[in-house]
Amino acid sequence: MSTAQDNLVAWLRDAHAMEEQAETMLKAQYERIKNYPDLKARIGQHLEETRQQAKSLETCLNRIGGGSSTIKDMAGKITAFGQGLSGLFVSDEIVKGSLASYTFEHFEIASYRILIAAAEFAGDLQTKAVCEGILKEELAMAKWLEDNLSGVTEAFLTRADADITAKR
């Protein structure tokens, strides 16, 4: 039977792998965005936040003696790489990427809420504080995406209509 501490360590490893996956996805998305400067800037900002989040989680894991999971980190990166490649083959990548990002942010939000509860239960107030800080960044990114999904979609459709009209 696992203790609360064992579960906290396992879930922190999962979160670290999740952030490694997010970094790979965000980097691929950031590098391909050409015509959506606001989205590119926000993705770039969140990419830096994500890198710091992974470092913060690793610090928590090292402090409590867990260490990150190389296997989970690698699996997350491979998954993200495949997701990044899939965007190369669709004309509406910007819309599908926004949808995937919005969905992934909510997955992260749920993960950090679980980690906060687990850290509190285990009496690890340092980890709880780290996760609360990360949660704020994830909530902010999810809110930004929510507020901008319509605008990105409309900008894509306007560009698509203009391309079709120009080809006639």
Phi, psi and omega per residue, in radians:
M1 nan 2.350 -3.121
S2 -1.451 2.512 3.050
T3 -1.506 2.952 3.077
A4 -1.023 -0.685 3.133
Q5 -1.131 -0.734 3.105
D6 -1.055 -0.772 3.125
N7 -1.143 -0.723 3.116
L8 -1.032 -0.802 3.125
V9 -1.076 -0.795 -3.134
A10 -1.077 -0.746 -3.107
W11 -1.270 -0.559 3.029
L12 -1.144 -0.697 3.065
R13 -1.069 -0.751 3.095
D14 -1.054 -0.755 -3.130
A15 -1.150 -0.677 3.099
H16 -1.075 -0.801 3.100
A17 -1.088 -0.669 3.105
M18 -1.076 -0.734 3.130
E19 -1.220 -0.603 3.049
E20 -1.109 -0.715 3.087
Q21 -1.123 -0.780 -3.137
A22 -1.068 -0.725 3.138
E23 -1.047 -0.782 3.140
T24 -1.109 -0.762 3.127
M25 -1.124 -0.817 -3.106
L26 -1.121 -0.700 3.139
K27 -1.090 -0.796 3.120
A28 -1.087 -0.757 -3.136
Q29 -1.136 -0.816 -3.117
Y30 -1.011 -0.771 -3.074
E31 -1.176 -0.445 -3.094
R32 -1.676 -0.222 -3.122
I33 -1.273 2.170 -3.111
K34 -2.055 -0.728 -2.934
N35 -1.939 0.292 -3.091
Y36 -2.328 1.329 -2.989
P37 -1.065 -0.661 3.134
D38 -1.146 -0.760 3.114
L39 -1.129 -0.767 3.137
K40 -1.043 -0.769 -3.136
A41 -1.102 -0.744 -3.105
R42 -1.231 -0.664 3.071
I43 -1.107 -0.734 3.103
G44 -1.067 -0.740 3.095
Q45 -1.085 -0.779 -3.101
H46 -1.240 -0.507 3.056
L47 -1.056 -0.775 3.097
E48 -1.149 -0.717 3.080
E49 -1.046 -0.743 -3.105
T50 -1.104 -0.736 3.101
R51 -1.055 -0.741 3.127
Q52 -1.196 -0.643 3.109
Q53 -1.061 -0.766 3.122
A54 -1.069 -0.720 3.114
K55 -1.126 -0.727 3.134
S56 -1.109 -0.723 3.108
L57 -1.142 -0.696 3.112
E58 -1.106 -0.675 3.083
T59 -1.073 -0.759 3.094
C60 -1.059 -0.825 -3.128
L61 -1.076 -0.748 3.134
N62 -1.149 -0.643 -3.141
R63 -1.140 -0.673 -3.100
I64 -1.680 0.093 3.027
G65 1.461 0.391 -3.104
G66 -1.691 -0.699 -3.047
G67 1.141 2.683 3.138
S68 -1.382 2.938 -3.119
S69 -1.833 1.905 3.139
T70 -1.037 -0.691 -3.124
I71 -1.136 -0.815 3.126
K72 -1.139 -0.714 3.120
D73 -1.064 -0.788 -3.126
M74 -1.149 -0.736 3.120
A75 -1.064 -0.725 3.107
G76 -1.112 -0.722 3.135
K77 -1.168 -0.685 3.113
I78 -1.132 -0.755 3.099
T79 -1.051 -0.799 -3.132
A80 -1.137 -0.660 3.112
F81 -1.062 -0.783 3.096
G82 -1.085 -0.701 3.097
Q83 -1.129 -0.688 3.122
G84 -1.122 -0.714 3.115
L85 -1.148 -0.612 -3.103
S86 -1.074 -0.478 3.121
G87 -1.215 -0.329 -3.131
L88 -1.200 -0.333 -2.963
F89 -1.903 0.187 3.132
V90 -2.203 2.462 -3.116
S91 -1.323 -0.402 -3.108
D92 -1.795 0.632 -3.095
E93 -0.947 -0.685 -3.064
I94 -1.095 -0.660 3.131
V95 -1.293 -0.798 3.137
K96 -1.167 -0.613 3.076
G97 -1.138 -0.681 3.095
S98 -1.137 -0.714 3.094
L99 -1.091 -0.813 3.132
A100 -1.104 -0.721 3.137
S101 -1.114 -0.776 3.140
Y102 -1.070 -0.755 3.120
T103 -1.128 -0.788 -3.114
F104 -1.121 -0.664 3.109
E105 -1.036 -0.701 -3.136
H106 -1.241 -0.553 3.016
F107 -1.098 -0.767 3.112
E108 -1.127 -0.730 3.133
I109 -1.016 -0.826 3.116
A110 -1.091 -0.718 3.135
S111 -1.058 -0.769 -3.120
Y112 -1.259 -0.547 3.049
R113 -1.131 -0.679 3.073
I114 -1.132 -0.789 -3.137
L115 -1.087 -0.689 3.118
I116 -1.078 -0.798 3.121
A117 -1.119 -0.724 -3.129
A118 -1.176 -0.734 3.133
A119 -1.123 -0.724 3.110
E120 -1.099 -0.792 3.139
F121 -1.054 -0.687 -3.120
A122 -1.408 -0.089 3.141
G123 1.354 0.331 -3.126
D124 -1.711 1.466 -3.060
L125 -1.234 -0.456 3.087
Q126 -1.174 -0.815 3.116
T127 -1.130 -0.699 3.104
K128 -1.007 -0.803 -3.123
A129 -1.120 -0.717 3.103
V130 -1.060 -0.824 -3.114
C131 -1.161 -0.597 3.071
E132 -1.134 -0.690 3.094
G133 -1.129 -0.763 3.111
I134 -1.130 -0.722 3.124
L135 -0.985 -0.730 3.125
K136 -1.041 -0.718 3.125
E137 -1.179 -0.684 3.128
E138 -1.183 -0.706 3.083
L139 -1.102 -0.705 3.134
A140 -1.129 -0.716 3.126
M141 -1.179 -0.753 3.114
A142 -1.059 -0.725 3.124
K143 -1.131 -0.743 3.123
W144 -1.071 -0.795 3.118
L145 -1.081 -0.772 3.123
E146 -1.018 -0.786 -3.120
D147 -1.200 -0.358 -3.037
N148 -1.997 -0.012 3.138
L149 -1.026 -0.778 -3.134
S150 -1.111 -0.763 -3.130
G151 -1.126 -0.727 3.100
V152 -1.127 -0.741 -3.141
T153 -1.106 -0.798 3.127
E154 -1.117 -0.711 3.100
A155 -1.100 -0.721 3.094
F156 -1.084 -0.841 -3.108
L157 -1.099 -0.674 3.092
T158 -1.085 -0.799 3.120
R159 -1.120 -0.729 -3.132
A160 -1.127 -0.768 3.106
D161 -1.089 -0.718 3.140
A162 -1.127 -0.691 3.105
D163 -1.126 -0.726 3.140
I164 -1.165 -0.775 -3.138
T165 -1.090 -0.715 -3.131
A166 -1.153 -0.483 -3.110
K167 -1.468 -0.170 -3.115
R168 -1.437 nan nan
